[in-house]
Amino acid sequence: MIRAGSIGIRATYDEEYDENGQEIADTEWDEKGNNNISHIYVSYNNCIITSIQFGYLDNGGIGDLILSTKFGVSDGQNFRAVILNEDEYVTGLSGVRGLLEGIKS
């Protein structure tokens, strides 16, 4: 079960930047209401997270694994899966974004 909702901006690989380095089109993402986070999938390169995706257990933790939209691009060289125990909770995510494709918080 998640105790804090997660919201942010998803930036996709093909979005263009204006003359100030700002993305022209962002897509807001909101995972509030998905209460049973059980998995967090992270794709990354040397020091940059390129994508993140959440897995939720349906029916109060006894159902099927449901995957969220993947936020970011799938071109990371490394991949990690964080599997939470039933008594573990996500209380927040934060990060900083540079002028590279990926996730913007």
C-alpha positions in Angstrom: 0.0 0.0 0.0 1.3 3.4 -0.9 0.9 6.2 1.7 1.9 9.1 -0.5 0.6 9.6 -4.1 3.1 10.1 -6.8 2.7 12.7 -9.5 5.2 14.2 -11.9 5.9 14.8 -15.6 6.8 12.2 -18.1 9.1 13.2 -20.9 9.4 11.0 -23.9 12.5 10.4 -26.1 11.2 12.2 -29.2 10.1 15.4 -27.5 11.9 18.5 -28.7 13.4 21.3 -26.6 13.0 25.0 -27.1 15.9 27.5 -27.3 16.2 27.6 -23.5 16.5 23.8 -23.2 12.9 23.4 -21.9 10.8 20.6 -23.3 8.0 21.8 -25.6 5.5 19.1 -24.6 5.3 17.3 -21.3 2.8 14.6 -20.3 1.6 14.7 -16.7 1.5 11.4 -14.9 -0.4 10.5 -11.8 -0.3 7.2 -9.9 -2.6 8.3 -7.1 -5.2 5.7 -6.3 -3.0 2.7 -7.2 -2.5 1.7 -3.6 -0.7 -1.6 -3.6 2.7 -0.9 -5.1 4.7 -4.2 -4.9 7.3 -3.7 -7.6 9.4 -0.8 -8.9 11.3 -1.3 -12.2 14.1 1.0 -13.0 16.1 1.3 -16.2 19.3 3.4 -16.0 22.7 4.3 -17.5 25.8 5.3 -15.6 24.2 7.9 -13.4 20.9 8.6 -15.1 17.5 6.9 -14.6 16.0 6.5 -18.1 12.7 4.9 -17.1 10.6 3.9 -14.1 7.6 1.6 -13.9 5.4 0.5 -11.0 3.8 -2.9 -10.4 0.6 -3.0 -8.3 -1.1 -6.0 -6.8 -4.8 -6.1 -7.6 -7.5 -7.0 -5.1 -5.7 -5.9 -1.9 -2.5 -7.8 -2.6 -3.9 -11.2 -3.5 -4.6 -10.6 -7.1 -2.6 -10.2 -10.4 0.3 -7.9 -10.9 -0.8 -4.8 -12.9 1.9 -2.6 -14.5 1.7 1.1 -14.8 2.7 3.1 -17.8 6.5 3.2 -18.2 7.7 6.7 -17.5 10.7 7.6 -19.6 12.5 5.7 -22.3 13.6 2.0 -22.5 17.2 2.6 -23.6 19.0 2.2 -20.2 21.9 -0.2 -20.2 21.1 -1.5 -16.7 17.8 -2.7 -15.1 16.8 -3.2 -11.5 13.6 -4.5 -10.0 12.7 -3.5 -6.4 10.3 -5.9 -4.9 8.6 -4.7 -1.8 7.5 -6.9 1.1 3.9 -6.6 2.3 5.0 -4.4 5.3 7.0 -2.0 3.1 5.6 1.3 1.8 6.7 3.9 -0.8 6.5 7.3 0.9 7.9 9.4 -1.9 10.2 9.6 -4.9 12.3 12.6 -5.9 15.0 13.5 -8.4 16.6 16.0 -10.6 16.5 16.2 -14.4 19.1 17.6 -16.7 19.0 18.2 -20.4 18.7 14.5 -21.3 15.8 12.4 -22.3 14.0 10.5 -19.5 12.1 11.5 -16.4 11.3 15.0 -15.2 10.2 15.3 -11.6 
